[in-house]
Amino acid sequence: MGTTVVMHWAKRVTALNSAIARVASIGVPLLVLTLVYEVIARYVFNAPTLWSYDTSYFLNSILVMMGAGYTLSRRGHIAVDVIYARYPARVKLAFDLAWSLLILLPMVCALIWVLWPNLVQSWISGERAASGTWLPVLYPFKTWVLAGFVLLLLQALVQTLESLMRLMGATTQAD
């Protein structure tokens, strides 16, 4: 029963991260168009925009943060495959579990812990960027950064539980 509940939850978290990454991927052509427009405006017409820099880093941050959990679900983050590939499956699972418990989960939890009060203060004050001429509001940016870390945390919990269950002999969605 417990394994079934965990696996159902794991599938839903992975599906959520996949759906959010799919929606966020709409930002890729928008980012490209923003940068192409800026390059043409700047170098062809000698009329740089005031908004393209902020828009491009906002769009890029959405892509990175909303795709982090999805990337983890697909094991797309950087790994030292030259070393990792040499070990049998159980050693890899033990390594994945140790990595998650000792580094990934604590780091993501710490980032969420630090970002939360900063985000609340940003919303309360209506914080704006301190540099540039456009001075966009920052609380939406900080909101999706925090949301991305929460999605990453959920997917890291899925990965951790799957590694633990597979080490104990259970089959998971990763099998």
C-alpha positions in Angstrom: 0.0 0.0 0.0 2.7 2.5 1.0 4.7 1.8 -2.1 1.6 2.3 -4.3 0.9 5.7 -2.7 4.5 6.8 -3.1 4.6 5.7 -6.7 1.3 7.5 -7.5 2.7 10.7 -5.9 6.0 10.3 -7.8 4.2 9.9 -11.1 2.1 13.0 -10.4 5.2 15.1 -9.4 7.0 14.0 -12.5 4.0 14.7 -14.7 3.6 18.2 -13.1 7.3 19.0 -13.8 6.9 17.8 -17.4 3.8 19.9 -18.0 5.4 23.0 -16.5 8.5 22.5 -18.5 6.4 22.1 -21.7 4.6 25.4 -21.0 7.8 27.2 -20.1 9.4 26.1 -23.3 7.1 28.6 -25.1 9.7 31.1 -23.7 12.4 29.7 -26.0 11.1 31.4 -29.2 10.2 34.5 -27.2 13.8 34.7 -25.9 15.2 34.2 -29.4 12.9 36.9 -30.8 13.8 39.3 -28.0 17.5 38.8 -28.7 17.2 39.0 -32.4 15.1 42.1 -32.2 17.7 43.7 -29.9 20.6 42.8 -32.2 18.8 44.2 -35.3 17.7 47.4 -33.4 21.1 48.0 -32.0 23.4 47.2 -34.9 21.3 47.8 -38.0 19.2 50.8 -36.8 21.6 52.1 -34.0 18.5 52.2 -31.7 19.0 49.8 -28.8 16.0 49.0 -26.7 15.6 49.7 -23.0 13.7 46.5 -22.2 15.5 43.6 -24.0 18.2 42.9 -21.4 15.7 42.6 -18.5 13.2 40.7 -20.7 15.9 38.2 -21.8 17.1 37.5 -18.3 13.5 37.1 -17.1 12.7 34.7 -19.9 15.9 32.8 -19.4 15.3 32.5 -15.7 11.8 31.1 -16.3 13.3 28.5 -18.7 16.0 27.5 -16.3 13.9 27.4 -13.1 10.8 25.8 -14.6 12.9 23.2 -16.3 15.1 22.2 -13.4 12.7 19.6 -11.9 12.0 18.2 -15.4 15.7 18.0 -16.2 16.3 16.1 -12.9 13.4 13.7 -13.7 15.2 12.9 -17.0 18.6 12.7 -15.3 19.8 15.5 -17.5 21.9 17.4 -15.0 25.6 17.1 -15.1 27.2 13.9 -13.9 30.6 12.5 -14.1 29.6 9.6 -16.4 33.2 8.4 -16.9 33.4 7.4 -13.3 29.7 6.7 -12.7 29.3 4.3 -15.6 31.9 2.0 -14.2 29.9 0.9 -11.2 27.1 -1.6 -11.0 23.4 -0.5 -10.6 23.2 -0.9 -6.8 26.3 1.2 -6.3 24.9 3.9 -8.6 21.6 3.8 -6.6 23.5 4.1 -3.3 25.5 7.1 -4.8 22.3 8.7 -6.0 20.7 8.3 -2.6 23.7 9.7 -0.8 23.9 12.6 -3.2 20.3 13.4 -2.7 20.3 13.1 1.1 23.6 14.8 1.7 23.8 17.6 -0.9 20.8 18.0 -3.2 17.9 18.1 -0.7 19.7 20.2 2.0 20.9 22.7 -0.6 17.5 23.1 -2.3 15.8 23.4 1.2 18.3 26.0 2.3 17.7 28.0 -0.9 14.0 27.9 -0.4 14.4 28.9 3.3 16.5 31.9 2.3 14.4 32.9 -0.7 11.0 32.8 1.0 11.4 35.9 3.3 13.1 37.8 0.5 10.2 37.0 -1.8 7.6 38.1 0.8 9.5 41.4 1.3 9.7 41.9 -2.4 5.9 41.6 -2.8 5.2 43.8 0.2 7.6 46.6 -1.0 6.8 46.3 -4.8 10.5 45.9 -5.3 12.0 47.1 -8.6 15.3 46.5 -10.3 17.9 48.9 -9.0 19.7 49.4 -12.3 18.9 50.1 -15.9 16.3 52.5 -17.2 13.2 50.4 -17.4 13.4 49.3 -13.7 11.0 46.3 -13.9 9.3 44.9 -10.9 11.2 42.0 -9.4 8.6 40.1 -7.3 7.4 38.0 -10.3 11.0 37.1 -11.1 11.6 36.1 -7.5 8.3 34.2 -7.4 9.1 31.9 -10.3 12.6 31.4 -9.0 11.2 30.1 -5.7 8.5 28.1 -7.5 11.3 26.5 -9.6 13.2 25.5 -6.5 10.0 24.0 -5.0 9.4 22.0 -8.2 13.1 20.9 -8.0 12.7 19.9 -4.4 9.6 17.8 -5.2 11.4 16.0 -8.0 14.5 15.5 -5.8 12.2 13.9 -3.2 10.9 11.6 -6.0 14.4 10.7 -7.0 15.4 10.1 -3.4 12.5 7.9 -2.7 12.9 5.9 -5.9 16.6 5.3 -5.2 15.7 4.1 -1.7 12.9 1.9 -2.9 15.0 0.4 -5.7 17.8 -0.3 -3.2 15.2 -2.1 -1.1 14.1 -4.2 -4.1 10.9 -2.4 -5.1 10.1 -1.5 -8.7 9.6 2.1 -9.5 8.6 4.3 -12.4 12.3 4.6 -13.3 12.4 0.8 -14.0 
